């Protein structure tokens, strides 16, 4: 029984490493003929195993696909072997990208309403960078609907947009609690700024 | 010596909402706690400063300023009836929501910047980096499902009608399809009369995609292919 589990775990590991762009737990389950929750248990175990100091890689999920990544602390070495080209994004582009990521799919007009400013140039640039894509909608006038691409998830190493937006909901609540007095809201603001930088 | 001028600088703002957030932040309280008239006055005062420094005040700033002044004047006037009252409170709500929403977006944007920075400290690791290996390609499920459901439908048709022996070639079908700017797979296959024709059409579409003449632009609500313009 134990042996069987160990073999399956090894198989999960092998599948993740052999895949080019990562593999979903669903696909692993299909290939190994296991139930999804069984696979998830093994994935959790693997994730824990790799947290050990003896391993230089870690298991992460990006856009639902399991992948191994080198560990942060070893980057100075890894950089000397392989490097990823820098993605240059201006602050305004990042703002538009944030809107598309959190509120997408949405039209250009929706984006502009939220920013109170024309966003055509930023959207065009993001399309060119392959971080955003658009499809024709069935709304009157068939405007394009914009949403983020898989490349967006790859570049930012995000599993799900709720990761970057959920933090905000927590922040919102802490703001509400401290609304009662000015002093506490001040403290809160500084805490926010720190947390924004450290995580 | 006399050429030297005193230079004032103001922080640069992306747009009116950016400026609003800046003004709100100075109060160190929630937007909703600052009286509208205060925000409106500060906003206009800032625009004056920008003009004085010969900075370009774009139309979006002017629009926001006029909206704010309008709301301020409405707040000063005694309300006529409950309908006006309601309209005004809705306008106010919408304004606050816009500011709050924008603040959220700013925060997400900051988060993203941080994620991007962090992502550079992790490299993707995979086992198969050799050229001799090839990923097993799978057609998206929606495509195979579309094909299967059409095949099932025509199975019934085939039992009822006698199909005249007619030969289709993938190449011919490709040439026919190439006239089209867009191909809706389901609609296309549905219009076919026999299984053979459906198979040939499906193959022709796949062949066109393989040749790079068409590309799959969406799977929802139905698979749609579009011609690649050279």
Interface residues (C-beta under 8 A of the other chain):
Chain A: X14 X17 X18 X19 X20 X57 X58 X60 X67 X68 X69 X70 X71 X72 X75 X78 X82 X84 X86 X87 X89 X91 X92 X94 X95 X97 X98 X99 X101 X102 X113 X114 X115 X116 X117 X118 X135 X155 X156 X157 X158 X164 X165 X167 X168 X171 X172 X175 X179 X182 X185 X186 X189 X196 X197 X199
Chain B: X14 X15 X16 X17 X28 X29 X30 X33 X60 X64 X98 X101 X102 X104 X105 X106 X107 X108 X109 X110 X111 X112 X113 X114 X115 X116 X118 X119 X120 X121 X122 X123 X124 X125 X126 X127 X128 X135 X217 X218
